[in-house]
Amino acid sequence: MGDKVKMASRCILVRLLIGFPVLMMFDSPFRAQQTSLEQLQAKLQQQYAAIYHLFANGPGKQVYPSNPQERIHRWQDDLAHGFANALA
């Protein structure tokens, strides 16, 4: 009877020694992914705010340059850069 108890306790000990590090391996990527998700959400909010600002302050609200076509061209260029940065 004593040998069975020793064998069972050894099995439990081995399972704990192997199982705990394995659980820690699986836990770490989830934490890293959560941090990464939070970073992505913050980046998305920044990019959305930048693009929203461009739409809110369109070429009609600008006074420089004095040529309206040049204002539109610069606004379109800024808008294109805003969307390109959002893709990166």
Secondary structure, DSSP 8 states (H G I E B T S, - for coil): -HHHHHHHHHHHHHHHHHHHHHHHHHHHHHHHHHHHHHHHHHHHHHHHHHHHHHHHT-GGG--SSSSHHHHHHHHHHHHHHHHHHHH-
